[in-house]
Amino acid sequence: MIDIKVEKSGDVADVTVSGELNILDAEELKKVFINAFGTCGSVLVHVKDVEDIDLPSIQLLCSAHKTALHLKKTFAFSDSVPAVIRQTFISAGYSRHIGCSFDKNNTCLWRKERTNE
């Protein structure tokens, strides 16, 4: 089960997630991101004590980043990508040297230099 906390400070939404990130909680997390994009220019994701993450959750994070790019906002992890998330996206083939075609500013969450891979 996921635990989500949101704190807003000025134009920044700090979203802290802990527990298991899986498809059962994806809709809740999606709503949090949509709300944050509606009220803030930046969304920082703090990952705290995440035990597991599944592929749909990785895809949701990627989608949130693409949404931010489209809205000319920022979406990023507050710190380096935690090992449990890094291992999941590497296993799923998400590790990249460059971002996707939407990533004109080189802010892709999965770029190797961002993930310390």
LUMTOR-258621 format. One record per atom (N, C-alpha, C, O): residue number from 1; atom name; x, y, z. Coordinates in steps of 0.05 Angstrom, whole numbers, always signed. Atoms other than C-alpha are relative to their C-alpha. Example, Ala and Ser with C-alpha at 12.3 -4.5 7.8 and 13.67 -1.06 7.14 Angstrom:
<recs>
[rec 1 "N" [+18 -24 +0]];
[rec 1 "CA" [+246 -90 +156]];
[rec 1 "C" [+18 +24 +0]];
[rec 1 "O" [+39 +24 +13]];
[rec 2 "N" [-16 -24 -1]];
[rec 2 "CA" [+273 -21 +143]];
[rec 2 "C" [-15 +22 +14]];
[rec 2 "O" [-5 +44 +18]];
</recs>
This chain:
<recs>
[rec 1 "N" [+17 -24 +0]];
[rec 1 "CA" [+0 +0 +0]];
[rec 1 "C" [+18 +25 +0]];
[rec 1 "O" [+38 +26 +13]];
[rec 2 "N" [-15 -24 +3]];
[rec 2 "CA" [+24 +69 -18]];
[rec 2 "C" [-9 +21 +21]];
[rec 2 "O" [-32 +22 +28]];
[rec 3 "N" [+6 -23 -18]];
[rec 3 "CA" [+28 +129 +29]];
[rec 3 "C" [+9 +25 -15]];
[rec 3 "O" [+33 +26 -23]];
[rec 4 "N" [-6 -24 +15]];
[rec 4 "CA" [+26 +197 -6]];
[rec 4 "C" [-5 +24 +17]];
[rec 4 "O" [-27 +27 +29]];
[rec 5 "N" [+4 -25 -14]];
[rec 5 "CA" [+37 +264 +26]];
[rec 5 "C" [+8 +22 -19]];
[rec 5 "O" [+28 +20 -34]];
[rec 6 "N" [-5 -23 +18]];
[rec 6 "CA" [+35 +331 -11]];
[rec 6 "C" [+3 +25 +17]];
[rec 6 "O" [-14 +31 +33]];
[rec 7 "N" [-3 -26 -13]];
[rec 7 "CA" [+63 +396 +15]];
[rec 7 "C" [+7 +20 -22]];
[rec 7 "O" [+24 +15 -40]];
[rec 8 "N" [-5 -21 +21]];
[rec 8 "CA" [+61 +460 -27]];
[rec 8 "C" [+14 +23 +14]];
[rec 8 "O" [+7 +32 +35]];
[rec 9 "N" [-15 -24 -9]];
[rec 9 "CA" [+111 +516 -18]];
[rec 9 "C" [+5 +18 -24]];
[rec 9 "O" [+21 +12 -41]];
[rec 10 "N" [-2 -18 +23]];
[rec 10 "CA" [+103 +573 -66]];
[rec 10 "C" [-10 -14 -25]];
[rec 10 "O" [-32 -24 -26]];
[rec 11 "N" [+7 +12 +25]];
[rec 11 "CA" [+104 +545 -136]];
[rec 11 "C" [+10 -29 -2]];
[rec 11 "O" [+10 -41 -24]];
[rec 12 "N" [-10 +28 -1]];
[rec 12 "CA" [+131 +476 -115]];
[rec 12 "C" [-18 -18 +16]];
[rec 12 "O" [-25 -12 +38]];
[rec 13 "N" [+14 +21 -14]];
[rec 13 "CA" [+92 +414 -97]];
[rec 13 "C" [+20 -22 +7]];
[rec 13 "O" [+32 -34 -11]];
[rec 14 "N" [-17 +22 -8]];
[rec 14 "CA" [+133 +365 -56]];
[rec 14 "C" [-18 -24 +6]];
[rec 14 "O" [-34 -24 +24]];
[rec 15 "N" [+16 +24 -3]];
[rec 15 "CA" [+102 +296 -64]];
[rec 15 "C" [+18 -22 +11]];
[rec 15 "O" [+37 -30 -1]];
[rec 16 "N" [-15 +21 -13]];
[rec 16 "CA" [+128 +244 -16]];
[rec 16 "C" [-15 -26 -2]];
[rec 16 "O" [-38 -27 +6]];
[rec 17 "N" [+13 +27 +2]];
[rec 17 "CA" [+113 +171 -31]];
[rec 17 "C" [+16 -20 +15]];
[rec 17 "O" [+41 -19 +16]];
[rec 18 "N" [-14 +22 -15]];
[rec 18 "CA" [+129 +111 +12]];
[rec 18 "C" [-18 -25 -2]];
[rec 18 "O" [-42 -23 -8]];
[rec 19 "N" [+14 +26 +1]];
[rec 19 "CA" [+109 +38 +15]];
[rec 19 "C" [+4 -13 -27]];
[rec 19 "O" [+25 -11 -39]];
[rec 20 "N" [-1 +13 +25]];
[rec 20 "CA" [+93 -2 -47]];
[rec 20 "C" [-14 +17 -21]];
[rec 20 "O" [-36 +27 -17]];
[rec 21 "N" [+12 -14 +22]];
[rec 21 "CA" [+80 +33 -113]];
[rec 21 "C" [-8 -21 -20]];
[rec 21 "O" [+9 -33 -33]];
[rec 22 "N" [+9 +21 +19]];
[rec 22 "CA" [+37 -12 -155]];
[rec 22 "C" [-26 +10 -14]];
[rec 22 "O" [-37 +30 -7]];
[rec 23 "N" [+23 -7 +16]];
[rec 23 "CA" [-21 -11 -204]];
[rec 23 "C" [-25 +5 +16]];
[rec 23 "O" [-42 +20 +8]];
[rec 24 "N" [+24 -5 -16]];
[rec 24 "CA" [-72 -13 -148]];
[rec 24 "C" [-2 +28 +10]];
[rec 24 "O" [-23 +38 +16]];
[rec 25 "N" [-1 -27 -10]];
[rec 25 "CA" [-50 +56 -126]];
[rec 25 "C" [+6 +21 -22]];
[rec 25 "O" [+8 +45 -16]];
[rec 26 "N" [-8 -18 +22]];
[rec 26 "CA" [-34 +86 -194]];
[rec 26 "C" [-20 +22 -4]];
[rec 26 "O" [-13 +45 -9]];
[rec 27 "N" [+20 -21 +4]];
[rec 27 "CA" [-100 +123 -200]];
[rec 27 "C" [+2 +22 +21]];
[rec 27 "O" [+0 +46 +14]];
[rec 28 "N" [-3 -20 -22]];
[rec 28 "CA" [-90 +157 -133]];
[rec 28 "C" [+24 +18 -5]];
[rec 28 "O" [+23 +42 -2]];
[rec 29 "N" [-25 -15 +5]];
[rec 29 "CA" [-19 +178 -150]];
[rec 29 "C" [-4 +18 -25]];
[rec 29 "O" [+6 +41 -25]];
[rec 30 "N" [+6 -16 +24]];
[rec 30 "CA" [-42 +202 -219]];
[rec 30 "C" [-16 +25 +8]];
[rec 30 "O" [-9 +47 -1]];
[rec 31 "N" [+16 -23 -9]];
[rec 31 "CA" [-94 +247 -186]];
[rec 31 "C" [+17 +21 +15]];
[rec 31 "O" [+13 +45 +12]];
[rec 32 "N" [-18 -18 -14]];
[rec 32 "CA" [-41 +276 -140]];
[rec 32 "C" [+17 +16 -19]];
[rec 32 "O" [+20 +40 -15]];
[rec 33 "N" [-17 -14 +19]];
[rec 33 "CA" [+4 +293 -198]];
[rec 33 "C" [-17 +20 -16]];
[rec 33 "O" [-8 +43 -21]];
[rec 34 "N" [+17 -19 +16]];
[rec 34 "CA" [-53 +324 -239]];
[rec 34 "C" [-7 +25 +17]];
[rec 34 "O" [-5 +47 +7]];
[rec 35 "N" [+6 -22 -18]];
[rec 35 "CA" [-73 +367 -179]];
[rec 35 "C" [+24 +18 +4]];
[rec 35 "O" [+22 +42 +3]];
[rec 36 "N" [-25 -16 -4]];
[rec 36 "CA" [-1 +388 -168]];
[rec 36 "C" [+7 +16 -24]];
[rec 36 "O" [+14 +40 -22]];
[rec 37 "N" [-5 -15 +25]];
[rec 37 "CA" [+8 +408 -241]];
[rec 37 "C" [-20 +23 -3]];
[rec 37 "O" [-13 +43 -16]];
[rec 38 "N" [+20 -21 +2]];
[rec 38 "CA" [-56 +448 -236]];
[rec 38 "C" [+5 +24 +17]];
[rec 38 "O" [-5 +46 +12]];
[rec 39 "N" [-4 -22 -19]];
[rec 39 "CA" [-31 +491 -179]];
[rec 39 "C" [+29 +8 +3]];
[rec 39 "O" [+35 +29 +15]];
[rec 40 "N" [-29 -6 -4]];
[rec 40 "CA" [+46 +490 -183]];
[rec 40 "C" [+15 -3 -26]];
[rec 40 "O" [+7 -16 -45]];
[rec 41 "N" [-17 +2 +23]];
[rec 41 "CA" [+101 +499 -233]];
[rec 41 "C" [+21 -22 +1]];
[rec 41 "O" [+32 -30 -19]];
[rec 42 "N" [-20 +22 -4]];
[rec 42 "CA" [+146 +445 -204]];
[rec 42 "C" [-12 -21 +18]];
[rec 42 "O" [-25 -15 +38]];
[rec 43 "N" [+7 +22 -17]];
[rec 43 "CA" [+133 +377 -176]];
[rec 43 "C" [+25 -16 +6]];
[rec 43 "O" [+39 -26 -12]];
[rec 44 "N" [-23 +15 -9]];
[rec 44 "CA" [+188 +344 -135]];
[rec 44 "C" [-10 -25 +14]];
[rec 44 "O" [-26 -23 +33]];
[rec 45 "N" [+8 +25 -12]];
[rec 45 "CA" [+179 +271 -118]];
[rec 45 "C" [+21 -10 +20]];
[rec 45 "O" [+44 -14 +12]];
[rec 46 "N" [-18 +10 -20]];
[rec 46 "CA" [+210 +248 -53]];
[rec 46 "C" [-8 -29 +5]];
[rec 46 "O" [-31 -35 +11]];
[rec 47 "N" [+5 +29 -3]];
[rec 47 "CA" [+216 +172 -49]];
[rec 47 "C" [+11 -8 +27]];
[rec 47 "O" [+35 -6 +31]];
[rec 48 "N" [-8 +7 -28]];
[rec 48 "CA" [+218 +148 +23]];
[rec 48 "C" [-8 -28 +7]];
[rec 48 "O" [-32 -34 +6]];
[rec 49 "N" [+6 +28 -8]];
[rec 49 "CA" [+222 +75 +44]];
[rec 49 "C" [-18 -14 -20]];
[rec 49 "O" [-37 -28 -11]];
[rec 50 "N" [+15 +15 +20]];
[rec 50 "CA" [+194 +49 -21]];
[rec 50 "C" [+10 -29 +0]];
[rec 50 "O" [+34 -34 -4]];
[rec 51 "N" [-7 +29 -1]];
[rec 51 "CA" [+192 -27 -16]];
[rec 51 "C" [+1 -13 -27]];
[rec 51 "O" [+16 -32 -32]];
[rec 52 "N" [+2 +13 +26]];
[rec 52 "CA" [+173 -44 -87]];
[rec 52 "C" [-14 +20 -19]];
[rec 52 "O" [-30 +37 -10]];
[rec 53 "N" [+13 -15 +20]];
[rec 53 "CA" [+151 -12 -152]];
[rec 53 "C" [-4 -18 -24]];
[rec 53 "O" [+13 -33 -31]];
[rec 54 "N" [+5 +16 +24]];
[rec 54 "CA" [+118 -44 -212]];
[rec 54 "C" [+2 +17 -25]];
[rec 54 "O" [+4 +41 -24]];
[rec 55 "N" [-3 -14 +26]];
[rec 55 "CA" [+121 -27 -286]];
[rec 55 "C" [-21 +21 -5]];
[rec 55 "O" [-14 +43 -14]];
[rec 56 "N" [+19 -22 +4]];
[rec 56 "CA" [+55 +11 -288]];
[rec 56 "C" [+7 +26 +16]];
[rec 56 "O" [+1 +48 +6]];
[rec 57 "N" [-8 -23 -15]];
[rec 57 "CA" [+82 +57 -234]];
[rec 57 "C" [+23 +14 -13]];
[rec 57 "O" [+25 +39 -13]];
[rec 58 "N" [-22 -12 +16]];
[rec 58 "CA" [+146 +68 -274]];
[rec 58 "C" [-12 +16 -23]];
[rec 58 "O" [-3 +38 -29]];
[rec 59 "N" [+13 -13 +23]];
[rec 59 "CA" [+102 +85 -334]];
[rec 59 "C" [-14 +25 +9]];
[rec 59 "O" [-15 +45 -6]];
[rec 60 "N" [+14 -23 -11]];
[rec 60 "CA" [+61 +133 -291]];
[rec 60 "C" [+20 +23 +5]];
[rec 60 "O" [+14 +46 -1]];
[rec 61 "N" [-20 -20 -5]];
[rec 61 "CA" [+124 +170 -270]];
[rec 61 "C" [+10 +12 -26]];
[rec 61 "O" [+14 +36 -28]];
[rec 62 "N" [-8 -9 +27]];
[rec 62 "CA" [+146 +174 -343]];
[rec 62 "C" [-21 +18 -12]];
[rec 62 "O" [-15 +39 -23]];
[rec 63 "N" [+22 -16 +10]];
[rec 63 "CA" [+78 +200 -363]];
[rec 63 "C" [-3 +27 +14]];
[rec 63 "O" [-8 +47 +1]];
[rec 64 "N" [+1 -25 -15]];
[rec 64 "CA" [+79 +252 -308]];
[rec 64 "C" [+22 +19 -10]];
[rec 64 "O" [+17 +43 -12]];
[rec 65 "N" [-22 -17 +11]];
[rec 65 "CA" [+146 +277 -334]];
[rec 65 "C" [-7 +11 -27]];
[rec 65 "O" [-3 +35 -32]];
[rec 66 "N" [+8 -9 +27]];
[rec 66 "CA" [+119 +281 -405]];
[rec 66 "C" [-22 +22 +2]];
[rec 66 "O" [-22 +41 -13]];
[rec 67 "N" [+21 -20 -5]];
[rec 67 "CA" [+58 +319 -379]];
[rec 67 "C" [+13 +27 +9]];
[rec 67 "O" [+5 +48 -1]];
[rec 68 "N" [-14 -24 -9]];
[rec 68 "CA" [+104 +368 -343]];
[rec 68 "C" [+13 +15 -24]];
[rec 68 "O" [+12 +39 -26]];
[rec 69 "N" [-13 -12 +23]];
[rec 69 "CA" [+143 +379 -407]];
[rec 69 "C" [-20 +15 -18]];
[rec 69 "O" [-16 +37 -27]];
[rec 70 "N" [+21 -12 +16]];
[rec 70 "CA" [+79 +392 -446]];
[rec 70 "C" [-11 +26 +12]];
[rec 70 "O" [-17 +45 -3]];
[rec 71 "N" [+11 -24 -14]];
[rec 71 "CA" [+55 +442 -394]];
[rec 71 "C" [+22 +21 +6]];
[rec 71 "O" [+16 +42 +18]];
[rec 72 "N" [-22 -18 -5]];
[rec 72 "CA" [+124 +475 -391]];
[rec 72 "C" [+5 +3 +30]];
[rec 72 "O" [+10 +25 +41]];
[rec 73 "N" [-5 +2 -29]];
[rec 73 "CA" [+132 +454 -318]];
[rec 73 "C" [+22 -20 +5]];
[rec 73 "O" [+32 -32 -14]];
[rec 74 "N" [-21 +19 -6]];
[rec 74 "CA" [+183 +412 -282]];
[rec 74 "C" [-11 -23 +18]];
[rec 74 "O" [-29 -19 +34]];
[rec 75 "N" [+7 +24 -15]];
[rec 75 "CA" [+177 +342 -253]];
[rec 75 "C" [+26 -15 +4]];
[rec 75 "O" [+39 -22 -16]];
[rec 76 "N" [-26 +13 -5]];
[rec 76 "CA" [+236 +308 -220]];
[rec 76 "C" [+0 -14 +28]];
[rec 76 "O" [-17 -8 +45]];
[rec 77 "N" [-4 +11 -26]];
[rec 77 "CA" [+259 +265 -163]];
[rec 77 "C" [+16 +21 +17]];
[rec 77 "O" [+33 +35 +6]];
[rec 78 "N" [-14 -20 -17]];
[rec 78 "CA" [+283 +307 -104]];
[rec 78 "C" [+29 -8 +4]];
[rec 78 "O" [+47 +9 +8]];
[rec 79 "N" [-27 +11 -4]];
[rec 79 "CA" [+345 +263 -96]];
[rec 79 "C" [+6 -19 -23]];
[rec 79 "O" [-9 -21 -42]];
[rec 80 "N" [-6 +20 +20]];
[rec 80 "CA" [+379 +209 -137]];
[rec 80 "C" [-22 -21 +1]];
[rec 80 "O" [-36 -25 +21]];
[rec 81 "N" [+20 +21 +3]];
[rec 81 "CA" [+334 +153 -161]];
[rec 81 "C" [+7 -23 +19]];
[rec 81 "O" [+29 -34 +18]];
[rec 82 "N" [-6 +22 -19]];
[rec 82 "CA" [+328 +101 -105]];
[rec 82 "C" [+5 -27 -14]];
[rec 82 "O" [-5 -32 -36]];
[rec 83 "N" [-8 +25 +12]];
[rec 83 "CA" [+357 +32 -118]];
[rec 83 "C" [-23 -18 -9]];
[rec 83 "O" [-22 -30 -30]];
[rec 84 "N" [+23 +18 +7]];
[rec 84 "CA" [+290 -5 -118]];
[rec 84 "C" [-13 +10 -26]];
[rec 84 "O" [-22 -7 -43]];
[rec 85 "N" [+12 -11 +25]];
[rec 85 "CA" [+263 +42 -173]];
[rec 85 "C" [+20 -4 -23]];
[rec 85 "O" [+12 -12 -45]];
[rec 86 "N" [-21 +3 +20]];
[rec 86 "CA" [+329 +41 -211]];
[rec 86 "C" [+0 -28 -11]];
[rec 86 "O" [+2 -32 -36]];
[rec 87 "N" [-1 +28 +9]];
[rec 87 "CA" [+330 -35 -214]];
[rec 87 "C" [-24 -7 -16]];
[rec 87 "O" [-22 -22 -36]];
[rec 88 "N" [+24 +6 +15]];
[rec 88 "CA" [+258 -39 -238]];
[rec 88 "C" [+1 +12 -28]];
[rec 88 "O" [-5 -2 -47]];
[rec 89 "N" [+1 -11 +27]];
[rec 89 "CA" [+266 +10 -295]];
[rec 89 "C" [+23 -11 -18]];
[rec 89 "O" [+20 -12 -42]];
[rec 90 "N" [-22 +13 +15]];
[rec 90 "CA" [+333 -21 -316]];
[rec 90 "C" [-10 -27 -11]];
[rec 90 "O" [-6 -33 -34]];
[rec 91 "N" [+11 +26 +9]];
[rec 91 "CA" [+300 -90 -318]];
[rec 91 "C" [-21 +3 -21]];
[rec 91 "O" [-23 -15 -39]];
[rec 92 "N" [+22 -4 +20]];
[rec 92 "CA" [+242 -61 -358]];
[rec 92 "C" [+11 +12 -26]];
[rec 92 "O" [-4 +16 -45]];
[rec 93 "N" [-11 -11 +24]];
[rec 93 "CA" [+290 -30 -409]];
[rec 93 "C" [-3 +30 -2]];
[rec 93 "O" [-1 +41 -25]];
[rec 94 "N" [+4 -29 +1]];
[rec 94 "CA" [+277 +43 -391]];
[rec 94 "C" [+25 +16 +2]];
[rec 94 "O" [+25 +40 -4]];
[rec 95 "N" [-25 -14 -3]];
[rec 95 "CA" [+350 +62 -379]];
[rec 95 "C" [+7 +13 -27]];
[rec 95 "O" [+6 -1 -48]];
[rec 96 "N" [-4 -14 +25]];
[rec 96 "CA" [+369 +114 -431]];
[rec 96 "C" [+26 +17 +1]];
[rec 96 "O" [+35 +26 +22]];
[rec 97 "N" [-22 -19 +3]];
[rec 97 "CA" [+429 +154 -457]];
[rec 97 "C" [-11 +28 -5]];
[rec 97 "O" [+1 +48 +3]];
[rec 98 "N" [+14 -25 +6]];
[rec 98 "CA" [+382 +208 -482]];
[rec 98 "C" [-29 -4 +7]];
[rec 98 "O" [-39 -26 +8]];
[rec 99 "N" [+29 +1 -6]];
[rec 99 "CA" [+310 +225 -465]];
[rec 99 "C" [-16 -7 -25]];
[rec 99 "O" [-5 -10 -46]];
[rec 100 "N" [+18 +6 +22]];
[rec 100 "CA" [+250 +210 -508]];
[rec 100 "C" [-2 +25 -18]];
[rec 100 "O" [+10 +46 -12]];
[rec 101 "N" [+3 -22 +19]];
[rec 101 "CA" [+230 +256 -566]];
[rec 101 "C" [-13 +24 +13]];
[rec 101 "O" [-10 +47 +2]];
[rec 102 "N" [+13 -23 -13]];
[rec 102 "CA" [+190 +300 -518]];
[rec 102 "C" [+20 +15 +18]];
[rec 102 "O" [+15 +38 +25]];
[rec 103 "N" [-19 -10 -19]];
[rec 103 "CA" [+251 +313 -474]];
[rec 103 "C" [+20 +19 -13]];
[rec 103 "O" [+43 +11 -17]];
[rec 104 "N" [-17 -19 +13]];
[rec 104 "CA" [+280 +375 -506]];
[rec 104 "C" [+20 +13 +19]];
[rec 104 "O" [+41 +24 +10]];
[rec 105 "N" [-18 -13 -20]];
[rec 105 "CA" [+313 +400 -441]];
[rec 105 "C" [+17 -20 +15]];
[rec 105 "O" [+30 -12 +35]];
[rec 106 "N" [-17 +20 -13]];
[rec 106 "CA" [+349 +335 -422]];
[rec 106 "C" [-7 -4 +29]];
[rec 106 "O" [+11 -5 +46]];
[rec 107 "N" [+9 +4 -28]];
[rec 107 "CA" [+308 +324 -359]];
[rec 107 "C" [-12 -28 +5]];
[rec 107 "O" [-24 -33 +25]];
[rec 108 "N" [+11 +27 -2]];
[rec 108 "CA" [+289 +251 -371]];
[rec 108 "C" [+8 -12 +27]];
[rec 108 "O" [+31 -11 +36]];
[rec 109 "N" [-4 +12 -26]];
[rec 109 "CA" [+281 +214 -305]];
[rec 109 "C" [+19 -24 -2]];
[rec 109 "O" [+32 -31 +18]];
[rec 110 "N" [-14 +25 +3]];
[rec 110 "CA" [+315 +152 -333]];
[rec 110 "C" [+27 +2 -14]];
[rec 110 "O" [+40 -18 -19]];
[rec 111 "N" [-27 -3 +12]];
[rec 111 "CA" [+379 +182 -364]];
[rec 111 "C" [+21 -11 +19]];
[rec 111 "O" [+19 -7 +43]];
[rec 112 "N" [-21 +13 -16]];
[rec 112 "CA" [+440 +145 -340]];
[rec 112 "C" [+14 +19 +20]];
[rec 112 "O" [+19 +11 +43]];
[rec 113 "N" [-13 -18 -19]];
[rec 113 "CA" [+473 +206 -310]];
[rec 113 "C" [-18 +9 +22]];
[rec 113 "O" [-7 +19 +43]];
[rec 114 "N" [+19 -7 -22]];
[rec 114 "CA" [+410 +221 -269]];
[rec 114 "C" [-3 -23 +19]];
[rec 114 "O" [-9 -19 +43]];
[rec 115 "N" [+6 +24 -17]];
[rec 115 "CA" [+405 +150 -242]];
[rec 115 "C" [+25 -12 +12]];
[rec 115 "O" [+23 -32 +26]];
[rec 116 "N" [-25 +10 -11]];
[rec 116 "CA" [+478 +139 -224]];
[rec 116 "C" [+5 -29 -8]];
[rec 116 "O" [+16 -45 +7]];
[rec 117 "N" [-2 +28 +9]];
[rec 117 "CA" [+476 +75 -265]];
[rec 117 "C" [+29 -5 -9]];
[rec 117 "O" [+35 -27 -18]];
</recs>
